[in-house]
Amino acid sequence: MQVFSKIFLYELLHDLKKYCTNSFLFPYIILTTQDQKIMIKKILIPGRPEFTKNYEAAVASFGAIPVVSLSETSIEDYELLILPGGGDIHPSFFNQTNTASRNLDYELDRAQFKLLDMFINADKPVLGICKGMQLINVYFGGNILQDMDADQLAIHSYQDADSYHLIFFNSLSPAPSRFGFPFFPGKMQVNSAHHQCIDHLGQGLTTLQYSLDYVPETIAHMHLPVLGLQWHPERLFFEGKNSLHPFLHHFLKDS
């Protein structure tokens, strides 16, 4: 099969774009403000394909290419790693026996930790969502509370649908050197679908947002481009826009 150069492909897509009135047909194209150059960003999502559809749709609607894989041997072509939500982390990864963890997938966890390590060593950005945030915490030496108490579960757990509650910006937290995040207001309503939470915070991490019951909702590394959200922006919309988009823009704008 003939292999076309990236430049040729970009020029071809740009020519097709001029003759197409329905931009939905080109969900993976982002034009610069001068409408002169096409940038196609690839984002790696290490997960089981049957559980990553919402993440893929959110990434594609932003104009990037989602790639779902657990067996990548090279991360050179990827701009961002999104660690998705899912079942609980196997407790052996944070030196505990199983007391309340469920929907465990040891091989998935191992592959996700391996890819997380590769991105961190390459100083490439990482965004963890729900379980993904907890993976980040465990990677940096933190641990997980395997089951929250009944009052917390009433606020945070999935009960036939996402729960919704307010979270608050932690004004006392030191500012991470790699993040500005102007899109974090003083308080905001988010969705929630988890029965576990961060217990002890990992080394080098800081908590940017808490819920009223002091469950960490957003964490970031102080010096690395690593961010974790306990909530689910890939299925939450503000003002008709997918709330994952500001995070994707932040990570991809200069890449």
C-alpha positions as CSV (number, residue, x, y, z in Angstrom):
1,M,0.0,0.0,0.0
2,Q,1.4,3.4,-0.9
3,V,2.2,5.6,2.0
4,F,1.4,9.3,1.6
5,S,3.4,12.0,3.4
6,K,1.8,13.9,6.2
7,I,2.2,17.2,4.2
8,F,0.3,15.6,1.2
9,L,-2.4,14.4,3.5
10,Y,-2.9,17.7,5.2
11,E,-3.1,19.5,1.8
12,L,-5.6,17.0,0.5
13,L,-7.8,17.4,3.6
14,H,-7.6,21.1,3.4
15,D,-8.7,21.1,-0.3
16,L,-11.6,18.8,0.6
17,K,-12.6,21.1,3.5
18,K,-13.1,24.0,1.1
19,Y,-15.7,22.1,-0.8
20,C,-17.6,20.6,2.2
21,T,-20.3,22.7,3.9
22,N,-20.8,20.1,6.7
23,S,-17.9,20.3,9.1
24,F,-19.2,17.2,10.9
25,L,-17.8,15.2,8.1
26,F,-14.3,16.3,9.2
27,P,-14.3,15.8,12.9
28,Y,-10.6,15.3,13.1
29,I,-9.5,18.5,11.4
30,I,-8.5,21.6,13.3
31,L,-7.7,24.7,11.3
32,T,-5.5,27.6,12.6
33,T,-6.9,31.1,12.8
34,Q,-5.4,31.8,9.4
35,D,-7.0,28.7,8.0
36,Q,-3.7,27.8,6.4
37,K,-2.4,24.8,8.3
38,I,-4.1,21.6,9.5
39,M,-3.1,20.1,12.8
40,I,-4.1,16.5,13.6
41,K,-3.5,15.7,17.2
42,K,-3.5,12.1,18.5
43,I,-4.6,11.3,22.0
44,L,-4.0,7.9,23.6
45,I,-6.7,6.3,25.7
46,P,-5.5,3.1,27.4
47,G,-8.7,1.2,28.1
48,R,-11.1,-1.5,26.9
49,P,-12.8,-0.3,23.7
50,E,-16.3,-1.3,25.0
51,F,-15.9,1.2,27.9
52,T,-14.2,4.2,26.1
53,K,-16.9,5.4,23.7
54,N,-17.7,8.6,25.6
55,Y,-14.0,9.6,25.8
56,E,-13.5,8.8,22.1
57,A,-16.6,10.9,21.2
58,A,-15.5,13.9,23.3
59,V,-11.9,13.8,21.8
60,A,-13.2,13.5,18.2
61,S,-15.7,16.3,18.7
62,F,-12.8,18.5,19.8
63,G,-11.0,17.7,16.5
64,A,-8.4,15.3,17.7
65,I,-7.9,11.6,17.0
66,P,-8.6,9.2,19.8
67,V,-6.6,6.0,19.8
68,V,-7.7,3.2,22.2
69,S,-4.8,0.8,22.9
70,L,-3.1,-1.0,25.7
71,S,-0.1,-2.2,23.7
72,E,1.6,0.9,22.5
73,T,5.4,0.4,22.3
74,S,6.0,4.1,21.4
75,I,4.3,7.2,22.5
76,E,6.2,9.6,20.2
77,D,3.1,10.3,18.0
78,Y,0.8,11.2,20.9
79,E,0.2,14.6,22.4
80,L,-1.7,13.5,25.5
81,L,-2.6,10.5,27.6
82,I,-6.1,10.3,28.9
83,L,-6.5,7.7,31.7
84,P,-10.2,6.8,31.6
85,G,-12.6,5.9,34.4
86,G,-13.6,2.3,35.0
87,G,-13.5,-0.3,37.7
88,D,-11.4,-0.1,40.8
89,I,-7.6,-0.3,40.9
90,H,-6.3,-3.7,42.1
91,P,-5.4,-3.0,45.8
92,S,-2.1,-4.8,45.4
93,F,-0.8,-1.7,43.5
94,F,-1.1,0.3,46.7
95,N,0.0,-2.5,49.0
96,Q,-3.4,-3.4,50.4
97,T,-5.6,-6.5,50.4
98,N,-9.0,-6.3,48.8
99,T,-11.6,-5.2,51.4
100,A,-14.2,-3.4,49.2
101,S,-12.7,-3.0,45.7
102,R,-14.8,-4.4,42.8
103,N,-14.7,-4.8,39.0
104,L,-11.0,-5.4,39.1
105,D,-8.8,-5.9,36.0
106,Y,-5.2,-6.4,37.0
107,E,-3.9,-6.6,33.4
108,L,-5.6,-3.4,32.5
109,D,-4.2,-1.7,35.6
110,R,-0.7,-2.9,34.8
111,A,-0.9,-1.6,31.2
112,Q,-2.2,1.8,32.3
113,F,0.5,2.2,34.9
114,K,3.1,1.3,32.2
115,L,1.8,3.9,29.8
116,L,1.5,6.5,32.6
117,D,5.2,5.9,33.4
118,M,6.2,6.3,29.8
119,F,4.4,9.6,29.4
120,I,5.7,11.0,32.7
121,N,9.3,10.0,31.8
122,A,8.8,11.7,28.4
123,D,7.4,14.8,30.1
124,K,4.2,14.5,28.1
125,P,0.9,15.6,29.5
126,V,-1.5,13.2,31.3
127,L,-5.2,13.7,32.2
128,G,-6.7,11.2,34.5
129,I,-10.5,10.9,34.9
130,C,-12.2,9.2,37.9
131,K,-10.2,5.9,38.2
132,G,-7.6,7.7,36.1
133,M,-7.1,10.3,38.8
134,Q,-6.7,7.5,41.3
135,L,-4.1,5.8,39.1
136,I,-2.1,9.0,39.1
137,N,-2.3,9.2,42.9
138,V,-1.2,5.6,43.3
139,Y,1.6,6.0,40.8
140,F,3.1,8.8,42.9
141,G,2.9,6.7,46.1
142,G,-0.5,7.7,47.4
143,N,-3.3,5.2,48.3
144,I,-7.0,4.8,47.9
145,L,-9.9,4.5,50.4
146,Q,-11.5,1.4,49.2
147,D,-15.1,2.3,50.2
148,M,-16.4,5.7,51.4
149,D,-18.8,5.9,54.3
150,A,-22.6,5.9,53.8
151,D,-22.9,9.7,53.9
152,Q,-20.2,10.2,51.3
153,L,-21.7,7.4,49.1
154,A,-25.0,9.3,49.1
155,I,-23.2,12.3,47.5
156,H,-20.7,10.6,45.2
157,S,-21.9,7.2,44.1
158,Y,-23.6,6.2,40.9
159,Q,-27.3,5.5,41.6
160,D,-29.0,4.6,38.3
161,A,-27.3,7.7,37.0
162,D,-24.5,10.2,37.8
163,S,-24.8,12.0,41.1
164,Y,-24.3,15.8,41.0
165,H,-22.8,18.0,43.7
166,L,-20.7,21.2,44.2
167,I,-17.0,21.3,44.4
168,F,-14.8,24.2,45.5
169,F,-11.4,25.5,44.5
170,N,-8.8,25.1,47.1
171,S,-7.4,28.6,47.5
172,L,-4.8,27.4,50.0
173,S,-3.2,25.0,47.6
174,P,0.1,26.0,46.2
175,A,-0.1,26.7,42.5
176,P,1.4,24.0,40.2
177,S,4.2,25.4,38.2
178,R,2.9,23.9,34.9
179,F,-0.7,25.0,35.1
180,G,-2.8,28.2,35.1
181,F,-6.2,26.7,34.6
182,P,-8.3,29.8,34.4
183,F,-11.4,27.6,33.8
184,F,-11.5,26.5,37.5
185,P,-14.0,28.8,39.2
186,G,-14.4,29.2,42.9
187,K,-17.2,26.6,42.9
188,M,-18.8,24.5,40.2
189,Q,-21.3,21.6,39.9
190,V,-19.9,18.4,38.6
191,N,-21.1,14.8,38.1
192,S,-20.0,11.9,40.2
193,A,-19.9,8.1,39.9
194,H,-17.5,6.6,42.3
195,H,-17.4,4.7,45.6
196,Q,-13.7,5.1,46.3
197,C,-11.6,8.2,46.8
198,I,-8.0,9.3,47.5
199,D,-6.9,8.7,51.0
200,H,-3.3,9.8,51.3
201,L,-2.1,12.1,48.5
202,G,0.9,11.0,46.4
203,Q,4.3,12.7,46.5
204,G,4.5,15.9,44.5
205,L,0.7,16.2,44.1
206,T,-1.6,19.0,45.3
207,T,-5.4,19.1,45.6
208,L,-7.0,21.9,43.5
209,Q,-10.6,21.2,44.2
210,Y,-12.6,19.5,47.0
211,S,-16.2,18.5,47.6
212,L,-18.0,19.7,50.7
213,D,-17.1,16.5,52.5
214,Y,-13.4,17.1,51.7
215,V,-13.1,14.4,49.0
216,P,-10.3,15.4,46.6
217,E,-12.0,16.2,43.3
218,T,-9.1,17.6,41.2
219,I,-5.4,17.0,41.7
220,A,-2.3,18.2,39.8
221,H,1.4,17.5,40.0
222,M,3.4,20.5,41.2
223,H,6.1,20.3,38.5
224,L,4.8,17.8,35.8
225,P,2.0,18.3,33.2
226,V,-0.3,15.9,35.1
227,L,-3.9,16.6,36.1
228,G,-6.5,14.4,37.6
229,L,-10.3,14.9,37.8
230,Q,-12.5,12.7,40.0
231,W,-15.6,13.8,38.0
232,H,-16.5,13.0,34.4
233,P,-16.1,15.9,32.0
234,E,-16.5,13.6,29.0
235,R,-20.2,13.3,29.8
236,L,-20.9,16.6,31.3
237,F,-21.9,19.7,29.3
238,F,-21.8,23.4,30.2
239,E,-23.7,25.9,28.0
240,G,-24.1,23.2,25.3
241,K,-20.3,22.4,25.2
242,N,-18.6,19.3,26.3
243,S,-16.7,20.1,29.5
244,L,-13.7,18.1,28.5
245,H,-12.8,20.6,25.7
246,P,-11.2,23.3,27.9
247,F,-8.8,20.6,29.3
248,L,-8.0,19.3,25.8
249,H,-7.4,22.9,24.6
250,H,-5.1,23.6,27.6
251,F,-2.9,20.5,26.9
252,L,-2.8,20.7,23.1
253,K,-2.7,24.5,22.4
254,D,1.1,24.6,22.4
255,S,2.0,21.1,21.3
